[in-house]
């Protein structure tokens, strides 16, 4: 954990500093818990807003879930994950490019 976190569970580097427009060649979706959590979804939204200048990016909030979104509301998480994958696969530019 000490390679990624500072004392108090603060990240050493902000995700928004690592994920830059044009770096990622596929659709990106962030899933955050929609309930109370120490993870601030606004940081993810900042990344999405920056990525949207060059590609598909979205943020979805899982209702009634905190940090462990896949456990707190598994049914909603699974539905949102499948929807995000489906949305990504429907994008023509993603399907036609070779990776």
DSSP file (Angstrom, degrees, kcal/mol; ACC not computed):
  #  RESIDUE AA STRUCTURE BP1 BP2  ACC     N-H-->O    O-->H-N    N-H-->O    O-->H-N    TCO  KAPPA ALPHA  PHI   PSI    X-CA   Y-CA   Z-CA
    1    1 A X    >>        0   0    0      0, 0.0     4,-2.3     0, 0.0     3,-1.6   0.000 360.0 360.0 360.0 -30.9    0.0    0.0    0.0
    2    2 A X  T 34  +     0   0    0      1,-0.3     5,-0.1     2,-0.2     0, 0.0   0.623 360.0  65.9 -70.8  -8.2    2.8    2.4    0.7
    3    3 A X  T 34 S+     0   0    0      1,-0.1    -1,-0.3     3,-0.0     3,-0.1   0.744 117.6  23.2 -78.9 -21.6    3.7    2.5   -3.0
    4    4 A X  T <4 S+     0   0    0     -3,-1.6     8,-2.5     1,-0.1     9,-0.4   0.648 117.6  59.6-114.3 -23.6    0.4    4.2   -3.8
    5    5 A X  E  <  -A   11   0A   0     -4,-2.3     6,-0.2     6,-0.2     2,-0.2  -0.855  59.1-147.1-120.0 146.4   -0.8    5.9   -0.7
    6    6 A X  E >>  -A   10   0A   0      4,-4.5     3,-1.3    -2,-0.4     4,-0.9  -0.535  56.6 -65.4 -89.8 167.3    0.5    8.5    1.7
    7    7 A X  T 34 S+     0   0    0      1,-0.3     3,-0.2    -2,-0.2    -1,-0.2  -0.281 127.4  34.6 -53.5 139.4   -0.3    8.4    5.4
    8    8 A X  T 34 S-     0   0    0      1,-0.2    -1,-0.3    -3,-0.1    -2,-0.0   0.555 130.1 -79.3  88.2   9.5   -4.0    8.8    6.0
    9    9 A X  T <4 S+     0   0    0     -3,-1.3     2,-0.4     1,-0.2    -2,-0.2   0.822  84.3 148.9  67.1  34.5   -4.9    6.9    2.7
   10   10 A X  E  <  -A    6   0A   0     -4,-0.9    -4,-4.5    -3,-0.2    -1,-0.2  -0.842  50.7-110.7 -96.7 136.2   -4.2    9.9    0.4
   11   11 A X  E     -A    5   0A   0     -2,-0.4    -6,-0.2    -6,-0.2     3,-0.1  -0.332  10.5-140.9 -66.6 144.1   -2.9    9.0   -3.0
   12   12 A X  S    S+     0   0    0     -8,-2.5     2,-0.4     1,-0.2    -1,-0.1   0.860  91.9  24.6 -71.4 -35.7    0.6    9.9   -3.9
   13   13 A X  S    S-     0   0    0     -9,-0.4    -1,-0.2    -3,-0.0     2,-0.2  -0.994  86.7-119.8-130.7 137.0   -0.4   10.9   -7.4
   14   14 A X    >>  -     0   0    0     -2,-0.4     3,-1.8     1,-0.1     4,-0.6  -0.530  18.9-130.3 -73.6 139.4   -3.8   12.0   -8.5
   15   15 A X  H >> S+     0   0    0      1,-0.3     4,-2.3    -2,-0.2     3,-1.3   0.847 107.6  64.5 -56.6 -35.2   -5.4    9.9  -11.2
   16   16 A X  H 34 S+     0   0    0      1,-0.3    -1,-0.3     2,-0.2    -2,-0.0   0.715  98.5  54.6 -65.2 -18.4   -6.1   13.0  -13.2
   17   17 A X  H <4 S+     0   0    0     -3,-1.8    -1,-0.3     1,-0.1    -2,-0.2   0.652 113.5  40.9 -85.6 -16.1   -2.4   13.5  -13.6
   18   18 A X  H << S+     0   0    0     -3,-1.3     2,-0.9    -4,-0.6    -2,-0.2   0.762 104.3  64.1-101.5 -31.9   -1.9   10.0  -15.0
   19   19 A X     <  +     0   0    0     -4,-2.3     2,-0.3     4,-0.0    -1,-0.2  -0.810  69.7 174.0-100.4  99.9   -4.8    9.6  -17.4
   20   20 A X    >>  -     0   0    0     -2,-0.9     3,-2.1    -3,-0.1     4,-0.5  -0.773  39.9 -89.0-108.7 149.4   -4.4   12.1  -20.1
   21   21 A X  T 34 S+     0   0    0     -2,-0.3    30,-0.1     1,-0.3    -1,-0.1  -0.257 113.1  21.6 -54.3 137.6   -6.5   12.7  -23.3
   22   22 A X  T 34 S+     0   0    0      2,-0.3    -1,-0.3    29,-0.2    29,-0.0   0.222  99.7  93.0  89.4 -14.3   -5.1   10.6  -26.2
   23   23 A X  T <4 S+     0   0    0     -3,-2.1     2,-0.5     1,-0.1    -2,-0.1   0.863  77.3  60.0 -77.5 -36.4   -3.3    8.1  -24.0
   24   24 A X     <  -     0   0    0     -4,-0.5    -2,-0.3     1,-0.1    -1,-0.1  -0.811  63.4-162.9-102.1 130.1   -6.1    5.5  -23.8
   25   25 A X        +     0   0    0     -2,-0.5     2,-0.3     2,-0.1    -1,-0.1   0.025  67.4  57.5-102.0  26.1   -7.4    4.0  -27.0
   26   26 A X  S    S-     0   0    0     30,-0.1    -2,-0.1    29,-0.0    62,-0.0  -0.961  95.5 -75.2-148.1 163.9  -10.6    2.6  -25.7
   27   27 A X        -     0   0    0     -2,-0.3     2,-0.4    61,-0.1    30,-0.2  -0.291  45.4-151.5 -60.8 146.7  -13.8    3.8  -24.0
   28   28 A X  E     +b   57   0B   0     28,-1.6    30,-2.1    -4,-0.1     2,-0.4  -0.983  16.2 177.9-126.0 131.1  -13.4    4.6  -20.3
   29   29 A X  E     -b   58   0B   0     -2,-0.4     2,-0.5    28,-0.2    30,-0.2  -0.997  13.5-155.2-132.4 130.3  -16.1    4.4  -17.6
   30   30 A X  E     -b   59   0B   0     28,-2.5    30,-2.9    -2,-0.4     2,-0.5  -0.887   6.5-158.0-100.6 132.9  -15.6    5.1  -13.9
   31   31 A X  E     +b   60   0B   0     -2,-0.5     2,-0.3    28,-0.2    30,-0.2  -0.961  17.3 176.2-111.7 119.7  -18.0    3.4  -11.4
   32   32 A X  E     -b   61   0B   0     28,-2.7    30,-3.5    -2,-0.5     2,-0.2  -0.856  36.9-101.0-118.0 154.2  -18.3    5.1   -8.0
   33   33 A X  E     -b   62   0B   0     -2,-0.3    30,-0.2    28,-0.2     8,-0.2  -0.557  23.5-148.8 -69.8 137.7  -20.5    4.4   -5.0
   34   34 A X  S    S+     0   0    0     28,-3.8    29,-0.2    -2,-0.2    32,-0.2   0.535  75.5  66.3 -87.0  -6.4  -23.4    6.8   -4.9
   35   35 A X  S    S-     0   0    0     30,-3.2     2,-0.2    27,-0.4    31,-0.1  -0.038 107.0 -41.1 -95.9-158.1  -23.5    6.7   -1.1
   36   36 A X  S    S+     0   0    0     -2,-0.0     2,-0.3     2,-0.0    31,-0.3  -0.502  72.9 147.8 -71.1 131.7  -21.2    7.9    1.6
   37   37 A X        -     0   0    0     -2,-0.2    29,-0.0    29,-0.2    28,-0.0  -0.984  56.0-126.3-161.6 153.5  -17.5    7.2    0.7
   38   38 A X  S    S+     0   0    0     -2,-0.3     2,-0.6     2,-0.1    -1,-0.1   0.647  90.2  90.3 -79.1 -14.9  -14.1    8.7    1.2
   39   39 A X  S    S-     0   0    0     -3,-0.0     2,-0.7     1,-0.0    -6,-0.1  -0.739  76.5-141.7 -82.7 121.0  -13.5    8.5   -2.5
   40   40 A X    >>  -     0   0    0     -2,-0.6     3,-1.5     1,-0.2     4,-0.7  -0.745   6.2-157.8 -88.3 113.6  -14.7   11.8   -4.1
   41   41 A X  H 3> S+     0   0    0     -2,-0.7     4,-2.4     1,-0.3     5,-0.2   0.719  85.3  76.4 -64.0 -19.4  -16.3   11.1   -7.4
   42   42 A X  H 3> S+     0   0    0      1,-0.2     4,-2.0     2,-0.2    -1,-0.3   0.833  90.5  55.2 -61.9 -31.1  -15.6   14.7   -8.4
   43   43 A X  H <> S+     0   0    0     -3,-1.5     4,-1.7     2,-0.2    -1,-0.2   0.915 108.8  47.2 -66.6 -41.5  -12.0   13.7   -9.1
   44   44 A X  H  X S+     0   0    0     -4,-0.7     4,-2.5     1,-0.2    -2,-0.2   0.880 109.5  54.0 -64.2 -37.7  -13.2   11.0  -11.4
   45   45 A X  H  X S+     0   0    0     -4,-2.4     4,-2.8     1,-0.2    -1,-0.2   0.872 104.2  55.3 -65.4 -36.1  -15.5   13.4  -13.1
   46   46 A X  H  X S+     0   0    0     -4,-2.0     4,-1.8     2,-0.2    -1,-0.2   0.918 109.2  47.3 -59.8 -43.3  -12.6   15.8  -13.7
   47   47 A X  H  X S+     0   0    0     -4,-1.7     4,-2.8     2,-0.2    -2,-0.2   0.931 112.0  50.2 -63.7 -45.3  -10.8   12.9  -15.5
   48   48 A X  H  X S+     0   0    0     -4,-2.5     4,-2.4     1,-0.2    -2,-0.2   0.924 108.6  52.1 -58.9 -45.9  -13.9   12.1  -17.5
   49   49 A X  H  < S+     0   0    0     -4,-2.8     4,-0.3     1,-0.2    -1,-0.2   0.880 113.0  44.9 -60.3 -38.5  -14.3   15.8  -18.5
   50   50 A X  H >< S+     0   0    0     -4,-1.8     3,-1.2    -5,-0.2    -1,-0.2   0.908 113.5  48.9 -71.3 -42.3  -10.7   15.9  -19.7
   51   51 A X  H >X S+     0   0    0     -4,-2.8     3,-2.3     1,-0.2     4,-1.6   0.835  96.5  71.8 -67.0 -31.8  -10.9   12.6  -21.6
   52   52 A X  T 3< S+     0   0    0     -4,-2.4    -1,-0.2     1,-0.3    -2,-0.2   0.671  82.1  73.2 -60.6 -15.9  -14.1   13.5  -23.3
   53   53 A X  T <4 S+     0   0    0     -3,-1.2    -1,-0.3    -4,-0.3    -2,-0.2   0.744 117.6  14.9 -69.6 -20.7  -12.1   16.0  -25.5
   54   54 A X  T <4 S+     0   0    0     -3,-2.3     2,-0.3     1,-0.2    -2,-0.2   0.487 129.9   5.7-129.6  -8.0  -10.6   13.0  -27.4
   55   55 A X  S  < S-     0   0    0     -4,-1.6     2,-0.4   -27,-0.0    -1,-0.2  -0.954  85.4 -64.8-163.4 175.9  -12.7    9.9  -26.6
   56   56 A X        +     0   0    0     -2,-0.3   -28,-1.6    -3,-0.1     2,-0.3  -0.640  55.7 160.0 -75.9 129.8  -15.8    8.4  -25.0
   57   57 A X  E     +b   28   0B   0     -2,-0.4     2,-0.3   -30,-0.2   -28,-0.2  -0.982   8.5 171.6-149.2 142.2  -15.6    8.6  -21.2
   58   58 A X  E     -b   29   0B   0    -30,-2.1   -28,-2.5    -2,-0.3     2,-0.4  -0.970  21.4-146.6-147.5 161.9  -18.3    8.4  -18.6
   59   59 A X  E     -b   30   0B   0     -2,-0.3     2,-0.4   -30,-0.2   -28,-0.2  -1.000  16.3-172.9-130.5 132.8  -18.8    8.2  -14.8
   60   60 A X  E     -b   31   0B   0    -30,-2.9   -28,-2.7    -2,-0.4     2,-0.5  -0.973  14.1-144.6-127.1 141.6  -21.7    6.3  -13.2
   61   61 A X  E     -b   32   0B   0     -2,-0.4     2,-0.6   -30,-0.2   -28,-0.2  -0.926  12.8-139.8-109.8 124.1  -22.7    6.3   -9.6
   62   62 A X  E >   -b   33   0B   0    -30,-3.5   -28,-3.8    -2,-0.5     3,-0.9  -0.704  27.6-124.0 -81.3 119.1  -24.0    3.0   -8.1
   63   63 A X  T 3  S+     0   0    0     -2,-0.6    13,-0.1     1,-0.2    14,-0.1  -0.279  87.1  12.1 -65.9 149.5  -26.9    3.8   -5.8
   64   64 A X  T 3  S+     0   0    0      1,-0.2     2,-0.4   -30,-0.1    -1,-0.2   0.805 104.2 115.2  57.1  34.0  -26.7    2.7   -2.1
   65   65 A X    <   -     0   0    0     -3,-0.9   -30,-3.2   -33,-0.1    -1,-0.2  -0.976  42.4-172.0-133.7 147.1  -23.1    1.8   -2.4
   66   66 A X        -     0   0    0     -2,-0.4     3,-0.3     2,-0.2   -29,-0.2   0.109  64.0 -39.2-106.7-136.0  -19.9    3.0   -0.8
   67   67 A X  S    S+     0   0    0    -31,-0.3     2,-1.5     1,-0.3     3,-0.2   0.865 132.7  57.0 -65.3 -38.6  -16.3    2.2   -1.6
   68   68 A X    >>  +     0   0    0      1,-0.2     4,-3.1     2,-0.1     3,-1.7  -0.506  68.6 165.7 -91.0  66.6  -16.9   -1.5   -2.2
   69   69 A X  H 3>  +     0   0    0     -2,-1.5     4,-1.6    -3,-0.3     8,-0.3   0.828  69.7  56.8 -56.5 -37.0  -19.4   -0.9   -4.9
   70   70 A X  H 34 S+     0   0    0     -3,-0.2    -1,-0.3     1,-0.2     8,-0.1   0.718 118.8  32.4 -69.9 -20.7  -19.4   -4.5   -6.2
   71   71 A X  H X4 S+     0   0    0     -3,-1.7     3,-0.6     2,-0.1    -2,-0.2   0.782 113.5  57.4-101.2 -37.9  -20.3   -5.7   -2.7
   72   72 A X  H 3< S+     0   0    0     -4,-3.1    -3,-0.2     1,-0.3    -2,-0.2   0.868 132.4   4.4 -66.2 -37.6  -22.5   -2.9   -1.4
   73   73 A X  T 3X S+     0   0    0     -4,-1.6     4,-2.7    -5,-0.3    -1,-0.3  -0.554  73.8 169.8-146.8  74.6  -25.0   -3.1   -4.2
   74   74 A X  H <> S+     0   0    0     -3,-0.6     4,-2.9     1,-0.2     5,-0.2   0.865  75.5  53.1 -59.5 -41.5  -24.0   -6.1   -6.4
   75   75 A X  H  > S+     0   0    0      2,-0.2     4,-2.1     1,-0.2    -1,-0.2   0.942 113.9  41.3 -63.2 -47.8  -27.1   -6.1   -8.6
   76   76 A X  H  > S+     0   0    0      2,-0.2     4,-2.7     1,-0.2     5,-0.2   0.904 115.0  52.3 -66.9 -40.4  -26.9   -2.4   -9.5
   77   77 A X  H  X S+     0   0    0     -4,-2.7     4,-2.7    -8,-0.3    -2,-0.2   0.945 110.3  47.8 -59.3 -48.7  -23.1   -2.7  -10.0
   78   78 A X  H  X S+     0   0    0     -4,-2.9     4,-2.5     1,-0.2     5,-0.2   0.907 113.0  48.4 -60.6 -43.0  -23.4   -5.6  -12.3
   79   79 A X  H  X S+     0   0    0     -4,-2.1     4,-2.5    -5,-0.2    -1,-0.2   0.929 113.7  46.2 -62.5 -45.8  -26.1   -3.9  -14.4
   80   80 A X  H  X S+     0   0    0     -4,-2.7     4,-2.4     2,-0.2    -2,-0.2   0.871 112.3  51.0 -67.3 -36.2  -24.1   -0.7  -14.7
   81   81 A X  H  X S+     0   0    0     -4,-2.7     4,-2.4    -5,-0.2    -2,-0.2   0.934 111.6  46.7 -65.6 -46.3  -20.9   -2.6  -15.6
   82   82 A X  H  X S+     0   0    0     -4,-2.5     4,-2.7     1,-0.2    -2,-0.2   0.911 113.0  50.4 -62.0 -42.4  -22.7   -4.6  -18.3
   83   83 A X  H  X S+     0   0    0     -4,-2.5     4,-2.9     2,-0.2    -2,-0.2   0.905 110.1  50.1 -61.5 -41.7  -24.3   -1.3  -19.6
   84   84 A X  H  X S+     0   0    0     -4,-2.4     4,-2.2     2,-0.2    -2,-0.2   0.910 112.6  46.3 -64.6 -42.1  -20.9    0.4  -19.7
   85   85 A X  H  X S+     0   0    0     -4,-2.4     4,-2.3     2,-0.2    -2,-0.2   0.923 113.5  49.2 -65.7 -43.9  -19.3   -2.5  -21.6
   86   86 A X  H  X S+     0   0    0     -4,-2.7     4,-1.5     1,-0.2    -2,-0.2   0.927 110.8  49.9 -61.0 -46.1  -22.3   -2.6  -24.0
   87   87 A X  H  < S+     0   0    0     -4,-2.9     4,-0.4     1,-0.2    -1,-0.2   0.910 111.6  49.4 -59.0 -42.7  -22.1    1.2  -24.6
   88   88 A X  H >< S+     0   0    0     -4,-2.2     3,-1.1     1,-0.2    -1,-0.2   0.890 109.3  50.7 -64.5 -40.2  -18.4    0.9  -25.2
   89   89 A X  H 3< S+     0   0    0     -4,-2.3    -1,-0.2     1,-0.2    -2,-0.2   0.764 102.7  61.5 -70.2 -24.5  -18.8   -1.9  -27.7
   90   90 A X  T 3< S+     0   0    0     -4,-1.5     2,-0.6    -3,-0.2    -1,-0.2   0.597  78.0 104.8 -78.0 -10.0  -21.4    0.0  -29.6
   91   91 A X    <>  -     0   0    0     -3,-1.1     4,-1.9    -4,-0.4     3,-0.5  -0.611  63.9-151.1 -76.2 119.7  -18.9    2.8  -30.5
   92   92 A X  H  > S+     0   0    0     -2,-0.6     4,-1.9     1,-0.2     5,-0.2   0.889  91.9  54.9 -58.8 -43.7  -17.9    2.4  -34.1
   93   93 A X  H  > S+     0   0    0      1,-0.2     4,-0.8     2,-0.2    -1,-0.2   0.845 109.2  48.6 -64.0 -32.2  -14.5    4.0  -33.7
   94   94 A X  H  4 S+     0   0    0     -3,-0.5     3,-0.4    -6,-0.2    -1,-0.2   0.914 111.3  48.9 -72.7 -42.0  -13.6    1.5  -31.0
   95   95 A X  H  < S+     0   0    0     -4,-1.9    -2,-0.2     1,-0.2    -1,-0.2   0.804 112.1  48.0 -69.1 -29.2  -14.8   -1.6  -32.9
   96   96 A X  H  < S+     0   0    0     -4,-1.9     2,-0.3    -5,-0.2    -1,-0.2   0.653  93.7  86.0 -90.7 -14.8  -12.9   -0.7  -36.1
   97   97 A X  S  < S-     0   0    0     -4,-0.8     2,-0.4    -3,-0.4   -72,-0.0  -0.659  74.9-131.1 -87.2 141.9   -9.5    0.1  -34.6
   98   98 A X              0   0    0     -2,-0.3    -2,-0.1     1,-0.1    -3,-0.0  -0.756 360.0 360.0 -91.4 135.9   -7.1   -2.8  -34.0
   99   99 A X              0   0    0     -2,-0.4    -1,-0.1     0, 0.0   -74,-0.0   0.340 360.0 360.0-121.3 360.0   -5.4   -3.0  -30.6
